[in-house]
Amino acid sequence: MALVSEFLGQLTLSYGTEPEPTFPTVVPARDFDPARDAARIDVAIKTKGTDEQTIIDILTRRSYEQRRDIAFEYERFAKKDLVTALKGALSGSLETLMLGLMKSTVQYDASELKASMKGLGTDEETLIEIICSRNNEELTEIKKFYREMFKKELDKDIAGDTSGNFAKLLLALVQTKRDEPSNVIDYEMIDNDARSLYEAGVKRKGTDVATWISIMSQRSVPHLQKVFERYKSYSPYNIQESIRKEVKGDLEKSFLTLVDCFQNRQLYFANRLSEAMKSKGAKEKVVTRIIVSRCEVDLKKIRSEFKRQHKKSLFQTIAEHTKGDYQRALLSLCGGDD
């Protein structure tokens, strides 16, 4: 009987009904003393010209919970808020990175979404990256923090800032109606979904985007992986080629991001990082966002996908395309050379 339950236990795990395993590069520091860290940061901030290196060493090698404890101790004896003190002491990309680390992963995602919809013009790239790459659980948490932090509903802000089918897709994803993975494979449903995607797109003139949105936003990830495989037996094009033929602009980017993340979420982030660092003067905003939001989630796995795909380590790539204190902070968060 023990063997059977052990086997069943493994089955459940492999079907993803348990929380996803994490592969962080930033983990809680041992022998942690928040008061000592806070005192060292205080000295570093007061040093003439600021001792950035000490701030980097401490904040990039502590978990979010530990950084929060440091902030509490700092406020207790320096009588001011650590975030305000960091804003005064740092500038540029390093400041952005360090302030990002002072938020939890979910708070950070929520504030990045808010920033992407602030003021004139929308930063669609950020919206697409975050909303299309997070799972149900993460999106539910993001919505909760968004409401707490900004006294607004995320879906209302998205609806006010985007339009058309692009808005419909993002709103469908934010509703978190995606099925949980099941350990029963429904071959009939896989076939129906694959055929529906084909008939809603490549097979007809014009695209029935609503069908695509409902399948892509509601089915579980393992199910969709099988649907895309099955899709090839109906369509002369694979799902990515079909998306490129059928839709354009932000909608195209969103569908492609979803497919990339369904197939290998860490590879998607690895490719985004590679792309962001190819441009002259690395797209620091994208690099910062991915490193900060994934360092306590799956950055170790993103690192190995990066090496496998680009034949060069993420560590070396960061070293080549960034500089100064910002570079040192990124390399510390990257957590090692593969």
Rosetta blueprint (number, residue, H / E / L):
1 M L
2 A H
3 L H
4 V H
5 S H
6 E H
7 F H
8 L H
9 G H
10 Q H
11 L H
12 T H
13 L H
14 S H
15 Y L
16 G L
17 T L
18 E L
19 P L
20 E L
21 P L
22 T L
23 F L
24 P L
25 T L
26 V L
27 V L
28 P L
29 A L
30 R L
31 D L
32 F L
33 D L
34 P H
35 A H
36 R H
37 D H
38 A H
39 A H
40 R H
41 I H
42 D H
43 V H
44 A H
45 I H
46 K H
47 T L
48 K L
49 G L
50 T L
51 D L
52 E H
53 Q H
54 T H
55 I H
56 I H
57 D H
58 I H
59 L H
60 T L
61 R L
62 R L
63 S L
64 Y H
65 E H
66 Q H
67 R H
68 R H
69 D H
70 I H
71 A H
72 F H
73 E H
74 Y H
75 E H
76 R H
77 F H
78 A H
79 K L
80 K L
81 D L
82 L H
83 V H
84 T H
85 A H
86 L H
87 K H
88 G H
89 A H
90 L L
91 S L
92 G H
93 S H
94 L H
95 E H
96 T H
97 L H
98 M H
99 L H
100 G H
101 L H
102 M L
103 K L
104 S L
105 T H
106 V H
107 Q H
108 Y H
109 D H
110 A H
111 S H
112 E H
113 L H
114 K H
115 A H
116 S H
117 M L
118 K L
119 G L
120 L L
121 G L
122 T L
123 D L
124 E H
125 E H
126 T H
127 L H
128 I H
129 E H
130 I H
131 I H
132 C H
133 S H
134 R L
135 N L
136 N H
137 E H
138 E H
139 L H
140 T H
141 E H
142 I H
143 K H
144 K H
145 F H
146 Y H
147 R H
148 E H
149 M H
150 F H
151 K L
152 K L
153 E L
154 L H
155 D H
156 K H
157 D H
158 I H
159 A H
160 G H
161 D H
162 T L
163 S L
164 G H
165 N H
166 F H
167 A H
168 K H
169 L H
170 L H
171 L H
172 A H
173 L H
174 V H
175 Q L
176 T L
177 K L
178 R L
179 D L
180 E L
181 P L
182 S L
183 N L
184 V L
185 I L
186 D L
187 Y H
188 E H
189 M H
190 I H
191 D H
192 N H
193 D H
194 A H
195 R H
196 S H
197 L H
198 Y H
199 E H
200 A H
201 G L
202 V L
203 K L
204 R L
205 K L
206 G L
207 T L
208 D L
209 V H
210 A H
211 T H
212 W H
213 I H
214 S H
215 I H
216 M H
217 S H
218 Q H
219 R L
220 S L
221 V H
222 P H
223 H H
224 L H
225 Q H
226 K H
227 V H
228 F H
229 E H
230 R H
231 Y H
232 K L
233 S L
234 Y L
235 S L
236 P L
237 Y L
238 N L
239 I H
240 Q H
241 E H
242 S H
243 I H
244 R H
245 K H
246 E H
247 V L
248 K L
249 G H
250 D H
251 L H
252 E H
253 K H
254 S H
255 F H
256 L H
257 T H
258 L H
259 V H
260 D H
261 C H
262 F H
263 Q H
264 N H
265 R H
266 Q H
267 L H
268 Y H
269 F H
270 A H
271 N H
272 R H
273 L H
274 S H
275 E H
276 A H
277 M H
278 K H
279 S L
280 K L
281 G L
282 A L
283 K L
284 E H
285 K H
286 V H
287 V H
288 T H
289 R H
290 I H
291 I H
292 V H
293 S H
294 R H
295 C L
296 E L
297 V L
298 D L
299 L H
300 K H
301 K H
302 I H
303 R H
304 S H
305 E H
306 F H
307 K H
308 R H
309 Q H
310 H H
311 K L
312 K L
313 S L
314 L H
315 F H
316 Q H
317 T H
318 I H
319 A H
320 E H
321 H H
322 T L
323 K L
324 G H
325 D H
326 Y H
327 Q H
328 R H
329 A H
330 L H
331 L H
332 S H
333 L H
334 C H
335 G L
336 G L
337 D L
338 D L
